[in-house]
């Protein structure tokens, strides 16, 4: 049983590492007009505002005024993705749909 758990953990680690290496080979960009926030919690709160019909930015969130090259640190389909903006080295969270790769 322990061996099965170890094998499963190693498989998940290998998949995660492969994904990270694949992401590292691509150039990622945060598109103009995207919403990005300084923390994952702020992004979740901003999303709650928008889904409730409140179209206001909360402190710590911005609408991006131009396209930025970013480093994709953590890619998530159902929660905010963690990025680092190359130009100013700021860590932010945004929706994966706002990112594009080359």
Biopython code that builds the backbone (N, CA, C, O; Angstrom):
import numpy as np
from Bio.PDB.StructureBuilder import StructureBuilder

atoms = [
    (1, "UNK", "N", (0.829, -1.203, 0.000)),
    (1, "UNK", "CA", (0.000, 0.000, 0.000)),
    (1, "UNK", "C", (0.866, 1.256, 0.000)),
    (1, "UNK", "O", (0.583, 2.208, -0.727)),
    (2, "UNK", "N", (1.933, 1.259, 0.824)),
    (2, "UNK", "CA", (2.811, 2.426, 0.867)),
    (2, "UNK", "C", (3.501, 2.630, -0.470)),
    (2, "UNK", "O", (3.668, 3.764, -0.917)),
    (3, "UNK", "N", (3.900, 1.545, -1.108)),
    (3, "UNK", "CA", (4.571, 1.629, -2.397)),
    (3, "UNK", "C", (3.640, 2.250, -3.445)),
    (3, "UNK", "O", (4.086, 3.046, -4.272)),
    (4, "UNK", "N", (2.381, 1.901, -3.415)),
    (4, "UNK", "CA", (1.409, 2.457, -4.355)),
    (4, "UNK", "C", (1.276, 3.972, -4.138)),
    (4, "UNK", "O", (1.210, 4.731, -5.105)),
    (5, "UNK", "N", (1.236, 4.408, -2.881)),
    (5, "UNK", "CA", (1.132, 5.834, -2.580)),
    (5, "UNK", "C", (2.379, 6.574, -3.053)),
    (5, "UNK", "O", (2.286, 7.673, -3.598)),
    (6, "UNK", "N", (3.537, 5.970, -2.843)),
    (6, "UNK", "CA", (4.793, 6.588, -3.276)),
    (6, "UNK", "C", (4.818, 6.702, -4.800)),
    (6, "UNK", "O", (5.204, 7.741, -5.337)),
    (7, "UNK", "N", (4.413, 5.646, -5.495)),
    (7, "UNK", "CA", (4.383, 5.661, -6.963)),
    (7, "UNK", "C", (3.407, 6.713, -7.483)),
    (7, "UNK", "O", (3.701, 7.419, -8.447)),
    (8, "UNK", "N", (2.257, 6.813, -6.847)),
    (8, "UNK", "CA", (1.275, 7.817, -7.244)),
    (8, "UNK", "C", (1.834, 9.220, -7.040)),
    (8, "UNK", "O", (1.695, 10.079, -7.911)),
    (9, "UNK", "N", (2.467, 9.455, -5.890)),
    (9, "UNK", "CA", (3.055, 10.762, -5.609)),
    (9, "UNK", "C", (4.146, 11.095, -6.615)),
    (9, "UNK", "O", (4.217, 12.227, -7.094)),
    (10, "UNK", "N", (4.995, 10.134, -6.941)),
    (10, "UNK", "CA", (6.055, 10.370, -7.924)),
    (10, "UNK", "C", (5.477, 10.648, -9.308)),
    (10, "UNK", "O", (6.004, 11.484, -10.042)),
    (11, "UNK", "N", (4.415, 9.964, -9.665)),
    (11, "UNK", "CA", (3.769, 10.204, -10.959)),
    (11, "UNK", "C", (3.215, 11.620, -11.035)),
    (11, "UNK", "O", (3.388, 12.316, -12.036)),
    (12, "UNK", "N", (2.549, 12.035, -9.968)),
    (12, "UNK", "CA", (1.997, 13.393, -9.929)),
    (12, "UNK", "C", (3.107, 14.433, -9.978)),
    (12, "UNK", "O", (2.972, 15.457, -10.649)),
    (13, "UNK", "N", (4.205, 14.176, -9.270)),
    (13, "UNK", "CA", (5.349, 15.089, -9.290)),
    (13, "UNK", "C", (5.926, 15.188, -10.698)),
    (13, "UNK", "O", (6.253, 16.282, -11.158)),
    (14, "UNK", "N", (6.053, 14.054, -11.383)),
    (14, "UNK", "CA", (6.599, 14.035, -12.742)),
    (14, "UNK", "C", (5.703, 14.807, -13.700)),
    (14, "UNK", "O", (6.198, 15.563, -14.536)),
    (15, "UNK", "N", (4.387, 14.623, -13.587)),
    (15, "UNK", "CA", (3.445, 15.356, -14.432)),
    (15, "UNK", "C", (3.554, 16.847, -14.160)),
    (15, "UNK", "O", (3.575, 17.647, -15.094)),
    (16, "UNK", "N", (3.624, 17.225, -12.898)),
    (16, "UNK", "CA", (3.750, 18.630, -12.521)),
    (16, "UNK", "C", (5.038, 19.231, -13.065)),
    (16, "UNK", "O", (5.028, 20.334, -13.610)),
    (17, "UNK", "N", (6.144, 18.511, -12.919)),
    (17, "UNK", "CA", (7.428, 18.993, -13.407)),
    (17, "UNK", "C", (7.423, 19.126, -14.923)),
    (17, "UNK", "O", (7.952, 20.101, -15.458)),
    (18, "UNK", "N", (6.838, 18.168, -15.618)),
    (18, "UNK", "CA", (6.748, 18.225, -17.077)),
    (18, "UNK", "C", (5.948, 19.442, -17.526)),
    (18, "UNK", "O", (6.322, 20.115, -18.486)),
    (19, "UNK", "N", (4.856, 19.720, -16.838)),
    (19, "UNK", "CA", (4.029, 20.885, -17.156)),
    (19, "UNK", "C", (4.818, 22.162, -16.940)),
    (19, "UNK", "O", (4.763, 23.073, -17.766)),
    (20, "UNK", "N", (5.556, 22.237, -15.833)),
    (20, "UNK", "CA", (6.353, 23.428, -15.550)),
    (20, "UNK", "C", (7.430, 23.629, -16.604)),
    (20, "UNK", "O", (7.670, 24.760, -17.024)),
    (21, "UNK", "N", (8.083, 22.563, -17.040)),
    (21, "UNK", "CA", (9.115, 22.677, -18.063)),
    (21, "UNK", "C", (8.515, 23.103, -19.397)),
    (21, "UNK", "O", (9.107, 23.911, -20.113)),
    (22, "UNK", "N", (7.360, 22.572, -19.733)),
    (22, "UNK", "CA", (6.693, 22.975, -20.971)),
    (22, "UNK", "C", (6.323, 24.448, -20.918)),
    (22, "UNK", "O", (6.489, 25.167, -21.903)),
    (23, "UNK", "N", (5.817, 24.909, -19.762)),
    (23, "UNK", "CA", (5.465, 26.319, -19.603)),
    (23, "UNK", "C", (6.694, 27.200, -19.717)),
    (23, "UNK", "O", (6.612, 28.300, -20.264)),
    (24, "UNK", "N", (7.835, 26.740, -19.210)),
    (24, "UNK", "CA", (9.058, 27.533, -19.227)),
    (24, "UNK", "C", (9.560, 27.749, -20.648)),
    (24, "UNK", "O", (10.246, 28.739, -20.903)),
    (25, "UNK", "N", (9.241, 26.859, -21.580)),
    (25, "UNK", "CA", (9.713, 26.975, -22.950)),
    (25, "UNK", "C", (8.842, 27.919, -23.776)),
    (25, "UNK", "O", (9.258, 28.337, -24.857)),
    (26, "UNK", "N", (7.682, 28.254, -23.312)),
    (26, "UNK", "CA", (6.785, 29.145, -24.029)),
    (26, "UNK", "C", (6.905, 30.554, -23.463)),
    (26, "UNK", "O", (7.211, 30.739, -22.285)),
    (27, "UNK", "N", (6.660, 31.543, -24.319)),
    (27, "UNK", "CA", (6.552, 32.918, -23.844)),
    (27, "UNK", "C", (5.086, 33.178, -23.560)),
    (27, "UNK", "O", (4.228, 32.921, -24.404)),
    (28, "UNK", "N", (4.799, 33.687, -22.371)),
    (28, "UNK", "CA", (3.428, 33.958, -21.960)),
    (28, "UNK", "C", (3.206, 35.460, -21.873)),
    (28, "UNK", "O", (4.113, 36.219, -21.531)),
    (29, "UNK", "N", (1.977, 35.877, -22.190)),
    (29, "UNK", "CA", (1.628, 37.291, -22.167)),
    (29, "UNK", "C", (0.290, 37.478, -21.452)),
    (29, "UNK", "O", (-0.641, 36.692, -21.627)),
    (30, "UNK", "N", (0.216, 38.529, -20.650)),
    (30, "UNK", "CA", (-1.032, 38.957, -20.028)),
    (30, "UNK", "C", (-1.638, 39.991, -20.962)),
    (30, "UNK", "O", (-1.019, 41.020, -21.237)),
    (31, "UNK", "N", (-2.831, 39.730, -21.448)),
    (31, "UNK", "CA", (-3.441, 40.568, -22.475)),
    (31, "UNK", "C", (-3.956, 41.889, -21.925)),
    (31, "UNK", "O", (-4.380, 41.982, -20.773)),
    (32, "UNK", "N", (-3.908, 42.906, -22.777)),
    (32, "UNK", "CA", (-4.454, 44.220, -22.441)),
    (32, "UNK", "C", (-5.931, 44.080, -22.083)),
    (32, "UNK", "O", (-6.662, 43.335, -22.736)),
    (33, "UNK", "N", (-6.371, 44.797, -21.043)),
    (33, "UNK", "CA", (-7.762, 44.739, -20.612)),
    (33, "UNK", "C", (-8.056, 43.645, -19.595)),
    (33, "UNK", "O", (-9.191, 43.505, -19.139)),
    (34, "UNK", "N", (-7.031, 42.866, -19.238)),
    (34, "UNK", "CA", (-7.197, 41.782, -18.260)),
    (34, "UNK", "C", (-7.293, 42.338, -16.846)),
    (34, "UNK", "O", (-6.796, 43.426, -16.555)),
    (35, "UNK", "N", (-7.932, 41.585, -15.986)),
    (35, "UNK", "CA", (-7.961, 41.913, -14.562)),
    (35, "UNK", "C", (-6.867, 41.092, -13.876)),
    (35, "UNK", "O", (-6.760, 39.884, -14.085)),
    (36, "UNK", "N", (-6.057, 41.766, -13.056)),
    (36, "UNK", "CA", (-5.000, 41.092, -12.302)),
    (36, "UNK", "C", (-4.970, 41.683, -10.898)),
    (36, "UNK", "O", (-5.227, 42.873, -10.710)),
    (37, "UNK", "N", (-4.654, 40.841, -9.911)),
    (37, "UNK", "CA", (-4.657, 41.266, -8.513)),
    (37, "UNK", "C", (-3.363, 40.835, -7.818)),
    (37, "UNK", "O", (-2.682, 39.908, -8.258)),
    (38, "UNK", "N", (-3.043, 41.525, -6.728)),
    (38, "UNK", "CA", (-1.796, 41.275, -6.007)),
    (38, "UNK", "C", (-1.799, 39.995, -5.183)),
    (38, "UNK", "O", (-0.733, 39.489, -4.832)),
    (39, "UNK", "N", (-2.982, 39.459, -4.867)),
    (39, "UNK", "CA", (-3.051, 38.193, -4.136)),
    (39, "UNK", "C", (-4.184, 37.344, -4.714)),
    (39, "UNK", "O", (-5.089, 37.849, -5.378)),
    (40, "UNK", "N", (-4.108, 36.067, -4.448)),
    (40, "UNK", "CA", (-5.160, 35.161, -4.892)),
    (40, "UNK", "C", (-6.490, 35.503, -4.218)),
    (40, "UNK", "O", (-7.551, 35.422, -4.839)),
    (41, "UNK", "N", (-6.420, 35.880, -2.956)),
    (41, "UNK", "CA", (-7.636, 36.226, -2.210)),
    (41, "UNK", "C", (-8.298, 37.473, -2.797)),
    (41, "UNK", "O", (-9.522, 37.533, -2.919)),
    (42, "UNK", "N", (-7.480, 38.471, -3.161)),
    (42, "UNK", "CA", (-8.039, 39.669, -3.782)),
    (42, "UNK", "C", (-8.703, 39.338, -5.112)),
    (42, "UNK", "O", (-9.761, 39.880, -5.431)),
    (43, "UNK", "N", (-8.084, 38.449, -5.892)),
    (43, "UNK", "CA", (-8.682, 38.066, -7.173)),
    (43, "UNK", "C", (-10.034, 37.385, -6.946)),
    (43, "UNK", "O", (-11.001, 37.664, -7.656)),
    (44, "UNK", "N", (-10.095, 36.501, -5.964)),
    (44, "UNK", "CA", (-11.361, 35.827, -5.655)),
    (44, "UNK", "C", (-12.426, 36.833, -5.239)),
    (44, "UNK", "O", (-13.585, 36.715, -5.637)),
    (45, "UNK", "N", (-12.035, 37.829, -4.435)),
    (45, "UNK", "CA", (-12.975, 38.865, -4.010)),
    (45, "UNK", "C", (-13.439, 39.692, -5.196)),
    (45, "UNK", "O", (-14.625, 39.996, -5.321)),
    (46, "UNK", "N", (-12.490, 40.061, -6.082)),
    (46, "UNK", "CA", (-12.847, 40.836, -7.279)),
    (46, "UNK", "C", (-13.823, 40.049, -8.149)),
    (46, "UNK", "O", (-14.784, 40.615, -8.670)),
    (47, "UNK", "N", (-13.587, 38.774, -8.304)),
    (47, "UNK", "CA", (-14.474, 37.921, -9.084)),
    (47, "UNK", "C", (-15.874, 37.879, -8.464)),
    (47, "UNK", "O", (-16.874, 37.876, -9.181)),
    (48, "UNK", "N", (-15.939, 37.849, -7.137)),
    (48, "UNK", "CA", (-17.237, 37.873, -6.446)),
    (48, "UNK", "C", (-17.982, 39.176, -6.729)),
    (48, "UNK", "O", (-19.195, 39.171, -6.938)),
    (49, "UNK", "N", (-17.253, 40.289, -6.734)),
    (49, "UNK", "CA", (-17.882, 41.581, -7.064)),
    (49, "UNK", "C", (-18.486, 41.539, -8.463)),
    (49, "UNK", "O", (-19.651, 41.886, -8.660)),
    (50, "UNK", "N", (-17.683, 41.113, -9.427)),
    (50, "UNK", "CA", (-18.132, 41.101, -10.820)),
    (50, "UNK", "C", (-19.312, 40.160, -10.999)),
    (50, "UNK", "O", (-20.279, 40.504, -11.678)),
    (51, "UNK", "N", (-19.246, 38.980, -10.398)),
    (51, "UNK", "CA", (-20.346, 38.017, -10.550)),
    (51, "UNK", "C", (-21.620, 38.477, -9.847)),
    (51, "UNK", "O", (-22.708, 37.982, -10.139)),
    (52, "UNK", "N", (-21.480, 39.435, -8.911)),
    (52, "UNK", "CA", (-22.651, 39.998, -8.228)),
    (52, "UNK", "C", (-23.176, 41.246, -8.930)),
    (52, "UNK", "O", (-24.129, 41.873, -8.468)),
    (53, "UNK", "N", (-22.545, 41.601, -10.053)),
    (53, "UNK", "CA", (-23.000, 42.761, -10.812)),
    (53, "UNK", "C", (-22.380, 44.070, -10.369)),
    (53, "UNK", "O", (-22.800, 45.130, -10.833)),
    (54, "UNK", "N", (-21.396, 44.029, -9.488)),
    (54, "UNK", "CA", (-20.710, 45.236, -9.033)),
    (54, "UNK", "C", (-19.463, 45.413, -9.897)),
    (54, "UNK", "O", (-18.480, 44.691, -9.734)),
    (55, "UNK", "N", (-19.508, 46.370, -10.807)),
    (55, "UNK", "CA", (-18.417, 46.574, -11.755)),
    (55, "UNK", "C", (-17.446, 47.640, -11.256)),
    (55, "UNK", "O", (-17.272, 48.683, -11.887)),
    (56, "UNK", "N", (-16.823, 47.367, -10.122)),
    (56, "UNK", "CA", (-15.830, 48.259, -9.533)),
    (56, "UNK", "C", (-14.590, 47.443, -9.196)),
    (56, "UNK", "O", (-14.677, 46.274, -8.821)),
    (57, "UNK", "N", (-13.432, 48.088, -9.339)),
    (57, "UNK", "CA", (-12.187, 47.435, -8.934)),
    (57, "UNK", "C", (-11.970, 47.617, -7.448)),
    (57, "UNK", "O", (-12.204, 48.697, -6.905)),
    (58, "UNK", "N", (-11.524, 46.565, -6.793)),
    (58, "UNK", "CA", (-11.174, 46.683, -5.382)),
    (58, "UNK", "C", (-9.699, 47.061, -5.282)),
    (58, "UNK", "O", (-8.942, 46.885, -6.237)),
    (59, "UNK", "N", (-9.296, 47.579, -4.128)),
    (59, "UNK", "CA", (-7.889, 47.916, -3.914)),
    (59, "UNK", "C", (-7.036, 46.669, -4.078)),
    (59, "UNK", "O", (-7.364, 45.609, -3.544)),
    (60, "UNK", "N", (-5.938, 46.798, -4.819)),
    (60, "UNK", "CA", (-5.044, 45.672, -5.039)),
    (60, "UNK", "C", (-5.288, 44.952, -6.353)),
    (60, "UNK", "O", (-4.584, 43.996, -6.679)),
    (61, "UNK", "N", (-6.289, 45.407, -7.117)),
    (61, "UNK", "CA", (-6.578, 44.833, -8.427)),
    (61, "UNK", "C", (-6.526, 45.935, -9.482)),
    (61, "UNK", "O", (-6.814, 47.099, -9.200)),
    (62, "UNK", "N", (-6.153, 45.545, -10.704)),
    (62, "UNK", "CA", (-6.056, 46.507, -11.803)),
    (62, "UNK", "C", (-6.650, 45.912, -13.069)),
    (62, "UNK", "O", (-6.808, 44.698, -13.198)),
    (63, "UNK", "N", (-6.974, 46.802, -13.999)),
    (63, "UNK", "CA", (-7.246, 46.398, -15.369)),
    (63, "UNK", "C", (-5.988, 46.766, -16.138)),
    (63, "UNK", "O", (-5.582, 47.928, -16.151)),
    (64, "UNK", "N", (-5.381, 45.796, -16.766)),
    (64, "UNK", "CA", (-4.090, 45.977, -17.413)),
    (64, "UNK", "C", (-4.249, 46.865, -18.646)),
    (64, "UNK", "O", (-5.090, 46.612, -19.508)),
    (65, "UNK", "N", (-3.415, 47.921, -18.713)),
    (65, "UNK", "CA", (-3.514, 48.903, -19.781)),
    (65, "UNK", "C", (-2.760, 48.561, -21.048)),
    (65, "UNK", "O", (-2.957, 49.205, -22.079)),
    (66, "UNK", "N", (-1.905, 47.565, -20.989)),
    (66, "UNK", "CA", (-1.169, 47.118, -22.175)),
    (66, "UNK", "C", (-0.802, 45.655, -21.974)),
    (66, "UNK", "O", (-0.946, 45.114, -20.878)),
    (67, "UNK", "N", (-0.331, 45.028, -23.028)),
    (67, "UNK", "CA", (0.078, 43.628, -22.920)),
    (67, "UNK", "C", (1.448, 43.552, -22.237)),
    (67, "UNK", "O", (2.340, 44.350, -22.523)),
    (68, "UNK", "N", (1.601, 42.576, -21.328)),
    (68, "UNK", "CA", (2.861, 42.371, -20.613)),
    (68, "UNK", "C", (3.334, 40.937, -20.801)),
    (68, "UNK", "O", (2.538, 39.997, -20.789)),
    (69, "UNK", "N", (4.643, 40.786, -20.975)),
    (69, "UNK", "CA", (5.196, 39.435, -20.936)),
    (69, "UNK", "C", (5.236, 39.011, -19.481)),
    (69, "UNK", "O", (5.597, 39.800, -18.607)),
    (70, "UNK", "N", (4.862, 37.757, -19.219)),
    (70, "UNK", "CA", (4.818, 37.241, -17.855)),
    (70, "UNK", "C", (5.475, 35.872, -17.792)),
    (70, "UNK", "O", (5.648, 35.193, -18.804)),
    (71, "UNK", "N", (5.830, 35.494, -16.594)),
    (71, "UNK", "CA", (6.270, 34.134, -16.313)),
    (71, "UNK", "C", (5.086, 33.439, -15.670)),
    (71, "UNK", "O", (4.567, 33.902, -14.654)),
    (72, "UNK", "N", (4.663, 32.346, -16.245)),
    (72, "UNK", "CA", (3.545, 31.578, -15.696)),
    (72, "UNK", "C", (4.092, 30.661, -14.609)),
    (72, "UNK", "O", (4.774, 29.677, -14.897)),
    (73, "UNK", "N", (3.788, 30.993, -13.361)),
    (73, "UNK", "CA", (4.299, 30.246, -12.220)),
    (73, "UNK", "C", (3.403, 29.059, -11.906)),
    (73, "UNK", "O", (3.873, 27.944, -11.677)),
    (74, "UNK", "N", (2.107, 29.323, -11.901)),
    (74, "UNK", "CA", (1.130, 28.286, -11.542)),
    (74, "UNK", "C", (-0.099, 28.454, -12.409)),
    (74, "UNK", "O", (-0.756, 29.494, -12.372)),
    (75, "UNK", "N", (-0.408, 27.436, -13.184)),
    (75, "UNK", "CA", (-1.531, 27.484, -14.097)),
    (75, "UNK", "C", (-2.714, 26.741, -13.493)),
    (75, "UNK", "O", (-2.606, 25.568, -13.135)),
    (76, "UNK", "N", (-3.845, 27.434, -13.382)),
    (76, "UNK", "CA", (-5.044, 26.825, -12.812)),
    (76, "UNK", "C", (-6.242, 27.102, -13.699)),
    (76, "UNK", "O", (-6.436, 28.226, -14.161)),
    (77, "UNK", "N", (-7.038, 26.084, -13.935)),
    (77, "UNK", "CA", (-8.242, 26.254, -14.751)),
    (77, "UNK", "C", (-9.413, 26.781, -13.937)),
    (77, "UNK", "O", (-10.240, 27.524, -14.465)),
    (78, "UNK", "N", (-9.502, 26.411, -12.653)),
    (78, "UNK", "CA", (-10.669, 26.762, -11.842)),
    (78, "UNK", "C", (-10.361, 27.703, -10.694)),
    (78, "UNK", "O", (-11.226, 27.957, -9.855)),
    (79, "UNK", "N", (-9.146, 28.224, -10.641)),
    (79, "UNK", "CA", (-8.775, 29.231, -9.655)),
    (79, "UNK", "C", (-7.746, 30.134, -10.311)),
    (79, "UNK", "O", (-7.233, 29.800, -11.379)),
    (80, "UNK", "N", (-7.431, 31.270, -9.699)),
    (80, "UNK", "CA", (-6.509, 32.203, -10.343)),
    (80, "UNK", "C", (-5.136, 31.586, -10.621)),
    (80, "UNK", "O", (-4.633, 30.771, -9.848)),
    (81, "UNK", "N", (-4.550, 31.994, -11.739)),
    (81, "UNK", "CA", (-3.208, 31.557, -12.105)),
    (81, "UNK", "C", (-2.188, 32.576, -11.582)),
    (81, "UNK", "O", (-2.406, 33.785, -11.658)),
    (82, "UNK", "N", (-1.089, 32.072, -11.058)),
    (82, "UNK", "CA", (-0.048, 32.924, -10.496)),
    (82, "UNK", "C", (0.961, 33.261, -11.595)),
    (82, "UNK", "O", (1.464, 32.374, -12.285)),
    (83, "UNK", "N", (1.249, 34.564, -11.745)),
    (83, "UNK", "CA", (2.189, 35.025, -12.760)),
    (83, "UNK", "C", (3.178, 36.005, -12.148)),
    (83, "UNK", "O", (2.935, 36.561, -11.076)),
    (84, "UNK", "N", (4.285, 36.209, -12.831)),
    (84, "UNK", "CA", (5.226, 37.272, -12.491)),
    (84, "UNK", "C", (5.361, 38.140, -13.726)),
    (84, "UNK", "O", (5.677, 37.641, -14.806)),
    (85, "UNK", "N", (5.123, 39.442, -13.578)),
    (85, "UNK", "CA", (5.259, 40.376, -14.690)),
    (85, "UNK", "C", (6.747, 40.617, -14.907)),
    (85, "UNK", "O", (7.434, 41.076, -13.995)),
    (86, "UNK", "N", (7.257, 40.316, -16.102)),
    (86, "UNK", "CA", (8.686, 40.396, -16.390)),
    (86, "UNK", "C", (9.201, 41.827, -16.228)),
    (86, "UNK", "O", (10.281, 42.037, -15.674)),
    (87, "UNK", "N", (8.448, 42.797, -16.700)),
    (87, "UNK", "CA", (8.889, 44.194, -16.712)),
    (87, "UNK", "C", (9.228, 44.734, -15.323)),
    (87, "UNK", "O", (10.201, 45.472, -15.172)),
    (88, "UNK", "N", (8.438, 44.377, -14.306)),
    (88, "UNK", "CA", (8.649, 44.949, -12.967)),
    (88, "UNK", "C", (8.775, 43.906, -11.857)),
    (88, "UNK", "O", (8.843, 44.258, -10.679)),
    (89, "UNK", "N", (8.807, 42.639, -12.224)),
    (89, "UNK", "CA", (8.998, 41.524, -11.276)),
    (89, "UNK", "C", (7.900, 41.430, -10.213)),
    (89, "UNK", "O", (8.144, 40.907, -9.125)),
    (90, "UNK", "N", (6.704, 41.926, -10.508)),
    (90, "UNK", "CA", (5.588, 41.881, -9.569)),
    (90, "UNK", "C", (4.829, 40.568, -9.747)),
    (90, "UNK", "O", (4.502, 40.179, -10.868)),
    (91, "UNK", "N", (4.551, 39.890, -8.637)),
    (91, "UNK", "CA", (3.745, 38.671, -8.655)),
    (91, "UNK", "C", (2.278, 39.067, -8.601)),
    (91, "UNK", "O", (1.876, 39.897, -7.785)),
    (92, "UNK", "N", (1.478, 38.458, -9.485)),
    (92, "UNK", "CA", (0.049, 38.762, -9.539)),
    (92, "UNK", "C", (-0.730, 37.488, -9.814)),
    (92, "UNK", "O", (-0.158, 36.454, -10.161)),
    (93, "UNK", "N", (-2.030, 37.577, -9.654)),
    (93, "UNK", "CA", (-2.943, 36.479, -9.958)),
    (93, "UNK", "C", (-3.962, 36.975, -10.959)),
    (93, "UNK", "O", (-4.436, 38.107, -10.872)),
    (94, "UNK", "N", (-4.298, 36.114, -11.916)),
    (94, "UNK", "CA", (-5.257, 36.453, -12.957)),
    (94, "UNK", "C", (-5.938, 35.181, -13.442)),
    (94, "UNK", "O", (-5.540, 34.075, -13.076)),
    (95, "UNK", "N", (-6.961, 35.344, -14.263)),
    (95, "UNK", "CA", (-7.622, 34.189, -14.847)),
    (95, "UNK", "C", (-6.790, 33.667, -16.015)),
    (95, "UNK", "O", (-6.256, 34.454, -16.797)),
    (96, "UNK", "N", (-6.679, 32.360, -16.134)),
    (96, "UNK", "CA", (-5.888, 31.757, -17.197)),
    (96, "UNK", "C", (-6.356, 32.201, -18.584)),
    (96, "UNK", "O", (-5.557, 32.258, -19.519)),
    (97, "UNK", "N", (-7.636, 32.512, -18.720)),
    (97, "UNK", "CA", (-8.161, 32.930, -20.033)),
    (97, "UNK", "C", (-7.591, 34.275, -20.491)),
    (97, "UNK", "O", (-7.685, 34.613, -21.671)),
    (98, "UNK", "N", (-7.002, 35.046, -19.571)),
    (98, "UNK", "CA", (-6.382, 36.328, -19.927)),
    (98, "UNK", "C", (-4.954, 36.159, -20.431)),
    (98, "UNK", "O", (-4.323, 37.135, -20.838)),
    (99, "UNK", "N", (-4.443, 34.946, -20.410)),
    (99, "UNK", "CA", (-3.059, 34.682, -20.819)),
    (99, "UNK", "C", (-3.020, 34.078, -22.211)),
    (99, "UNK", "O", (-3.912, 33.327, -22.606)),
    (100, "UNK", "N", (-1.982, 34.416, -22.939)),
    (100, "UNK", "CA", (-1.766, 33.783, -24.235)),
    (100, "UNK", "C", (-0.298, 33.404, -24.330)),
    (100, "UNK", "O", (0.551, 34.016, -23.681)),
    (101, "UNK", "N", (-0.003, 32.409, -25.125)),
    (101, "UNK", "CA", (1.376, 31.955, -25.259)),
    (101, "UNK", "C", (1.804, 31.990, -26.715)),
    (101, "UNK", "O", (0.990, 31.966, -27.638)),
    (102, "UNK", "N", (3.111, 32.048, -26.877)),
    (102, "UNK", "CA", (3.715, 31.972, -28.218)),
    (102, "UNK", "C", (4.675, 30.829, -28.247)),
    (102, "UNK", "O", (5.300, 30.574, -29.276)),
]
sb = StructureBuilder()
sb.init_structure("model")
sb.init_model(0)
sb.init_chain("A")
sb.init_seg("    ")
for serial, (resi, resn, name, xyz) in enumerate(atoms, 1):
    if name == "N":
        sb.init_residue(resn, " ", resi, " ")
    sb.init_atom(name, np.array(xyz, "f"), 0.0, 1.0, " ", f" {name:<3s}", serial, name[0])
structure = sb.get_structure()
